[in-house]
């Protein structure tokens, strides 16, 4: 999971930096050839794009550095943590759901991919299989039992 995200970030960094260093300078040069830069829409658009890409590249580099700091040894082996897949059953109606704890960039609650900082993610972090957790939702509070837990360590082990 973390390796996939790192690869995606590195790919996007390469794309952004290629545009910044190769394509955009050509555009700026072409736009300069059109004359007065104060009223040159192409030049202004290229410079705005350059500013955006520089900011995006810096953001991607910061995110990649943060991911490089993720230490699998600090993620619990038998409790919910980053990379865990958590199977829960709602206590009152037996409805079952599956949540995957992912980094914020990959979160998509509609398919059960949640961030550790989301309300549900915060409630699940540190819990074990068999625990009952109370999760506040807009319609009130619901109790869920963790029926199965697959941690990132289990996934790494199974993937070897």
Buried (B, 14 or more C-beta within 10 A) or exposed (E): BBEEBBEBBEEBBEBBBEBBEEEBEEBBEEBEEEEEEEEBEBBEEBBEBBEEBBEBBEEBBEBBEEBEEBEBEEBBEEBBBBBBBBBBBBBEEEEEEBBBBBBEEBBEEEEBBBBBEBEBBBBBBEBEBEBEBEBEEEEEEBEBBBEEBBBBBBBBEEEE
